[in-house]
Amino acid sequence: MVDKLTVMIVAVVASVALMMLFATPIGQFVSARPTIKMLALSFLVVVGVVLIADGFGHHVPKGYIYFAMAFSVGVEMLNLRVRKRLATPEADKPETKTG
């Protein structure tokens, strides 16, 4: 993909640095939310199945995989938002004026 070895080395070092920087906050976020943990594990299973299928010569279009993952993340974000809203006590909610 890249003919310059220096560009590849810089890209790998930068990606490793970013992973190390964000590993703890992302790990805490996932550990605190069991549904996110299950979603992450299911993504790993999907990637594994696609790799095995590719190994047997059956090509799975990446667009299908990306769409399924994006849809799952979208639904889970909506679920987290609804759960957070339902967990908020009534006293903390802003009052709405009627009439």
C-alpha positions in Angstrom: 0.0 0.0 0.0 2.8 2.4 0.8 6.3 2.3 -0.7 7.9 4.3 2.0 9.0 2.3 5.0 9.2 5.4 7.2 5.5 6.1 6.6 4.5 2.5 7.6 6.7 2.7 10.8 5.2 6.1 11.8 1.6 4.8 11.2 2.2 1.7 13.3 3.8 3.6 16.2 1.0 6.2 16.1 -1.7 3.6 16.2 0.0 1.7 19.0 0.3 5.0 21.0 -3.4 5.8 20.4 -4.4 2.3 21.5 -2.4 2.6 24.7 -3.8 6.0 25.4 -7.4 5.0 25.0 -7.3 1.4 26.2 -8.2 2.2 29.9 -11.1 4.6 29.3 -12.6 2.3 26.6 -12.1 -0.7 28.8 -13.8 1.0 31.7 -16.7 2.0 29.5 -17.2 -1.5 28.2 -16.8 -3.1 31.6 -19.5 -0.8 33.1 -22.1 -1.7 30.5 -22.8 -5.4 30.0 -24.7 -4.9 26.8 -21.8 -3.1 25.2 -19.6 -6.0 26.3 -21.9 -8.5 24.6 -21.9 -6.3 21.5 -18.1 -6.2 21.4 -17.9 -9.9 21.8 -20.5 -10.5 19.0 -18.4 -8.2 16.7 -15.4 -10.4 17.4 -17.4 -13.5 16.6 -18.6 -11.9 13.3 -15.1 -11.0 12.3 -13.9 -14.5 13.1 -16.7 -16.1 11.1 -15.9 -13.8 8.1 -12.2 -14.7 8.3 -13.0 -18.4 8.4 -15.4 -18.0 5.4 -12.7 -16.1 3.5 -10.3 -19.0 4.3 -12.7 -21.4 2.7 -13.0 -19.2 -0.4 -16.4 -17.8 0.3 -16.3 -14.0 0.0 -18.6 -12.0 2.2 -19.0 -8.4 1.1 -17.6 -6.0 3.7 -20.5 -3.6 3.2 -22.9 -6.1 4.8 -20.6 -6.5 7.8 -20.1 -2.8 8.3 -23.8 -2.1 7.9 -24.7 -4.8 10.4 -22.2 -3.5 12.9 -23.2 0.2 12.5 -26.9 -0.7 12.8 -26.1 -2.7 16.0 -24.1 0.2 17.5 -26.9 2.7 16.6 -29.6 0.5 18.3 -27.4 0.1 21.4 -26.7 3.8 21.6 -30.5 4.4 21.5 -31.0 1.8 24.3 -28.3 3.4 26.4 -30.0 6.8 26.0 -33.4 5.4 26.9 -32.1 3.6 29.9 -30.3 6.7 31.2 -33.4 8.7 30.8 -35.5 6.2 32.6 -33.0 6.0 35.4 -33.1 9.8 36.0 -35.2 10.5 39.1 -38.4 12.6 38.6 -37.1 15.4 40.8 -34.1 16.0 38.5 -36.3 16.3 35.3 -37.1 19.8 34.2 -40.7 20.9 34.7 -42.8 21.5 31.6 -45.5 24.1 31.7 -48.9 23.1 30.3 -51.7 25.3 29.2 
